[in-house]
Amino acid sequence: MSNIMQTMEQKVMPPMTKLNNNKVIKALTMGMMATMPLTLGTCLVAIAANFPMKAWSDLLAKTGIGVQMNAVINGTTQLMALYIVIAIAFNYAKIKGHDGMTASMLSLGSFIVLMPQQVMVDKTSILALTKDYLGSTAIFGGMVIALLITALYCHLDKKGLVIKMPDSVPEMVSKSLSPTFIAMIIFLIVLLVRIGFAATPYGNIFDFITKTVGLPIMKFGASPWSVVVVFIIINFLWFFGIHPNTILSVYMPVLITAGTANITAFQSGKPLPYFAFSALAAYIGLGGAGSTLGLAICMLTGRSERYKTMGKLSIVPSIFNINEPLIFGVPIMFNPVYFIPMILSTPVGAAVGLVFIKLGAHAKMNPTIQLPWTMPQPVAAAISTGLFAALGVCCAVAAVTLLYFPFFKYADRQALKEEQEEVIAV
């Protein structure tokens, strides 16, 4: 174990730290997280609009309130690419030390300019923007555009291609006019890109990015097994002190794209394209990375004062998916006793999840209901899917508790022995 720890410290932690501090990764992470008010803020409306009760659904349809509720979803999560462009551009520019608002406006403008702007209706072409290029299918394209346009803006701004205004001009006016030359250059380049892609079989840059980059990434990254592999890696790194956000920041675009695609399909009455992927996520990371809720439950049976106290202190945070007290307090980190259950907790939870998915526990899953990450997972499953799914998550908690139990009992006996020896010594 000491050799593994030494290898992790020397070979793995430096590049992971470098990745975590990368400006592009930071911008993507901060941009994605900035959209959380849109998903979490609309969760109550989404629950009410899709509450599984026929009398309630009929009432919403009869009064027309259901249409108004769906408008909240359509105007937020269905246009996620639009918001992501703004948020990523703003944060990337700020990280690079430039004006975030200017970068956001230039990126948003470029995003819309590059988008198809004609829709066929009854064999007639009309000017319109389609949701196909504003929602899940455009997220990867939006991220690329936001990063490239912002990088170009920052480069030109650094070169001094700005209009110098007299000191007598108010700062607000000067700030808005100074990037005019930069904007001219950027939109000329964007026009040439639009013309270039229009001459290709793809027709536009969004379809090109989706088919050449987005689809392969989603095919691998949004498969049920990929989420298991990712969380095993997260558990492994967290054991050695590398925070899960390092991996999640890279994986976030896949999660956002899959979630948005499911919402779009659900609103259209179509099968969810990433059903198994999203359903399986409810069964892993129970109580935090490593499904440490199982260990917290085990500690309630502890005989040593150390684990009795830790169990009482950690059980409530663990229920709400906060496991730092366990990671640092037990500690789990760098503790050889808990290495095996920490790694195996994900496949064990996933195995339970696959059984319940096969049994149809998630047949009524509602992807429009986005709940805070601190929501206890059985409760979240009950709200977004139903009581059968909540039962499945509870079974997964029981399974990981059984997984942790023999390892915990060994550690508890060792702790009790140490405490008894201290008493004798006194």
TAURNOR-V943312 format. One record per residue. N is the residue number from 1. SS is DSSP state (2 for helix, 1 for strand, 0 for the rest). OMEGA is omega as a letter, one per 20 degrees, with the letter a starting at -180 (none if undefined). NEAR is the number of other ideal C-beta (glycine too) atoms within 10 Angstrom. Layout:
BEGIN
N/SS/OMEGA/NEAR, N/SS/OMEGA/NEAR
END
This chain:
BEGIN
1/0/a/9, 2/2/r/8, 3/2/r/7, 4/2/a/13, 5/2/r/14, 6/2/r/10, 7/2/r/12, 8/2/a/18, 9/2/a/12, 10/2/a/9, 11/2/a/10, 12/2/a/15, 13/2/r/16, 14/2/r/10, 15/2/r/9, 16/2/r/17, 17/2/r/12, 18/2/r/10, 19/2/a/14, 20/2/a/17, 21/0/r/10, 22/0/a/15, 23/2/r/13, 24/2/r/15, 25/2/r/16, 26/2/a/15, 27/2/r/25, 28/2/a/24, 29/2/a/21, 30/2/r/17, 31/2/r/26, 32/2/a/23, 33/2/r/14, 34/2/r/16, 35/0/a/19, 36/2/r/12, 37/2/r/11, 38/2/a/19, 39/2/a/21, 40/2/a/14, 41/2/a/12, 42/0/a/20, 43/2/a/17, 44/2/r/11, 45/2/a/18, 46/2/r/25, 47/2/a/17, 48/2/a/15, 49/2/a/24, 50/0/a/22, 51/0/a/14, 52/0/r/10, 53/0/a/8, 54/2/a/7, 55/2/r/7, 56/2/r/14, 57/2/r/14, 58/2/r/11, 59/2/r/12, 60/2/r/18, 61/2/a/11, 62/2/a/9, 63/2/a/10, 64/0/a/9, 65/2/r/13, 66/2/r/18, 67/2/a/12, 68/2/r/12, 69/2/r/19, 70/2/r/18, 71/2/r/13, 72/2/r/19, 73/2/a/21, 74/2/a/16, 75/0/a/11, 76/0/a/22, 77/2/r/26, 78/2/r/21, 79/2/a/18, 80/2/a/26, 81/2/a/27, 82/2/a/21, 83/2/a/20, 84/2/r/27, 85/2/a/30, 86/2/a/22, 87/2/a/24, 88/2/a/29, 89/2/a/33, 90/2/a/25, 91/2/r/25, 92/2/r/28, 93/2/a/26, 94/2/r/16, 95/2/a/17, 96/0/r/18, 97/0/r/9, 98/0/a/18, 99/0/a/18, 100/2/a/18, 101/2/r/14, 102/2/r/22, 103/2/r/28, 104/2/a/23, 105/2/r/18, 106/2/r/23, 107/2/r/28, 108/2/r/20, 109/2/r/16, 110/2/r/27, 111/2/a/27, 112/2/r/16, 113/2/a/15, 114/0/a/22, 115/0/r/22, 116/0/a/16, 117/0/r/15, 118/1/a/10, 119/1/r/13, 120/1/r/9, 121/1/a/8, 122/0/r/5, 123/0/r/5, 124/1/a/7, 125/1/r/9, 126/1/r/10, 127/1/a/7, 128/0/r/11, 129/0/a/15, 130/0/r/13, 131/2/r/16, 132/2/a/16, 133/2/r/22, 134/0/a/21, 135/0/a/23, 136/2/a/27, 137/2/a/23, 138/2/a/31, 139/2/r/28, 140/2/r/23, 141/2/r/24, 142/2/r/32, 143/2/a/25, 144/2/a/18, 145/2/a/28, 146/2/a/31, 147/2/a/20, 148/2/a/17, 149/2/r/27, 150/2/r/30, 151/2/r/18, 152/2/r/19, 153/2/a/29, 154/2/r/20, 155/2/a/13, 156/2/r/18, 157/2/r/20, 158/2/r/11, 159/0/r/9, 160/0/r/8, 161/0/a/16, 162/0/r/16, 163/0/r/11, 164/0/a/8, 165/0/r/14, 166/0/a/6, 167/0/a/6, 168/0/r/6, 169/0/r/13, 170/0/a/9, 171/2/a/9, 172/2/r/8, 173/2/a/10, 174/2/a/16, 175/2/a/15, 176/2/a/14, 177/2/a/12, 178/2/a/18, 179/0/a/23, 180/2/r/12, 181/2/r/13, 182/2/r/21, 183/2/r/16, 184/2/a/11, 185/2/a/15, 186/2/a/21, 187/2/r/15, 188/2/r/10, 189/2/r/14, 190/2/r/22, 191/2/r/13, 192/2/r/10, 193/2/r/17, 194/2/r/17, 195/2/a/9, 196/2/a/10, 197/2/r/18, 198/2/a/12, 199/0/a/8, 200/0/r/11, 201/0/a/8, 202/0/r/15, 203/0/r/12, 204/0/a/19, 205/2/a/22, 206/2/r/25, 207/2/r/20, 208/2/a/16, 209/2/a/22, 210/2/a/22, 211/2/a/12, 212/2/a/10, 213/2/a/13, 214/2/a/24, 215/2/r/13, 216/2/r/10, 217/2/a/14, 218/2/r/24, 219/2/r/10, 220/2/a/12, 221/2/a/19, 222/0/r/21, 223/0/r/15, 224/2/a/18, 225/2/a/12, 226/2/a/17, 227/2/r/27, 228/2/a/21, 229/2/a/14, 230/2/a/20, 231/2/r/27, 232/2/r/19, 233/2/r/17, 234/2/r/23, 235/2/a/24, 236/2/a/19, 237/2/r/19, 238/2/r/23, 239/2/a/24, 240/0/r/17, 241/0/r/15, 242/0/a/20, 243/0/r/16, 244/0/a/20, 245/2/r/13, 246/2/r/20, 247/2/a/21, 248/2/r/16, 249/2/r/20, 250/2/a/17, 251/2/a/17, 252/2/r/17, 253/2/r/22, 254/2/a/22, 255/2/a/19, 256/2/a/23, 257/2/r/26, 258/2/r/24, 259/2/r/23, 260/2/r/25, 261/2/r/22, 262/2/r/25, 263/2/r/26, 264/2/r/24, 265/2/a/17, 266/2/a/20, 267/2/a/19, 268/0/a/8, 269/0/a/6, 270/0/r/10, 271/0/a/8, 272/0/a/20, 273/0/a/15, 274/0/a/24, 275/2/a/19, 276/2/r/18, 277/2/a/22, 278/2/a/23, 279/2/a/25, 280/2/a/23, 281/2/a/20, 282/2/a/26, 283/2/a/31, 284/0/a/27, 285/0/a/24, 286/0/a/30, 287/0/a/27, 288/0/r/22, 289/0/a/26, 290/0/a/32, 291/0/a/31, 292/0/r/33, 293/2/r/29, 294/2/r/27, 295/2/r/31, 296/2/r/27, 297/2/r/23, 298/2/a/25, 299/2/r/26, 300/0/r/12, 301/0/a/14, 302/0/r/20, 303/0/r/13, 304/0/r/19, 305/2/a/11, 306/2/a/19, 307/2/r/23, 308/2/a/16, 309/2/a/13, 310/2/r/20, 311/2/r/21, 312/2/a/13, 313/2/a/15, 314/2/a/27, 315/2/a/17, 316/2/r/11, 317/2/a/19, 318/2/r/25, 319/2/a/20, 320/0/r/17, 321/0/r/20, 322/0/a/16, 323/0/r/26, 324/2/r/12, 325/2/r/19, 326/2/a/27, 327/2/a/22, 328/2/a/11, 329/2/a/15, 330/0/i/22, 331/0/r/13, 332/0/a/22, 333/0/r/16, 334/0/r/14, 335/0/a/15, 336/2/a/12, 337/2/a/14, 338/2/a/24, 339/2/a/18, 340/2/r/13, 341/2/r/25, 342/2/a/26, 343/2/a/15, 344/2/a/17, 345/2/a/31, 346/2/r/27, 347/2/r/15, 348/2/r/21, 349/2/r/28, 350/2/r/22, 351/2/r/13, 352/2/r/21, 353/2/a/28, 354/2/r/17, 355/2/a/14, 356/2/r/22, 357/2/r/22, 358/2/a/10, 359/0/r/11, 360/0/a/10, 361/0/a/24, 362/0/a/24, 363/0/a/13, 364/0/a/13, 365/0/a/20, 366/0/a/20, 367/0/r/25, 368/0/a/26, 369/0/r/23, 370/0/a/21, 371/0/r/18, 372/0/a/12, 373/0/r/13, 374/0/r/11, 375/0/r/17, 376/0/a/19, 377/2/r/28, 378/2/r/21, 379/2/r/14, 380/2/r/21, 381/2/r/28, 382/2/a/17, 383/2/a/17, 384/2/a/26, 385/0/a/24, 386/0/a/18, 387/2/r/11, 388/2/r/16, 389/2/r/28, 390/2/r/21, 391/2/r/15, 392/2/r/26, 393/2/r/25, 394/2/r/16, 395/2/r/17, 396/2/r/29, 397/2/r/23, 398/2/a/13, 399/2/a/19, 400/2/r/28, 401/2/r/20, 402/2/r/14, 403/2/a/22, 404/2/a/27, 405/2/a/17, 406/2/r/12, 407/2/r/19, 408/2/a/25, 409/2/r/15, 410/2/a/11, 411/2/a/22, 412/2/r/21, 413/2/r/12, 414/2/r/13, 415/2/r/19, 416/2/r/16, 417/2/r/11, 418/2/r/12, 419/2/r/14, 420/2/r/11, 421/2/r/10, 422/2/r/9, 423/2/r/8, 424/2/a/7, 425/2/r/6, 426/0/none/5
END
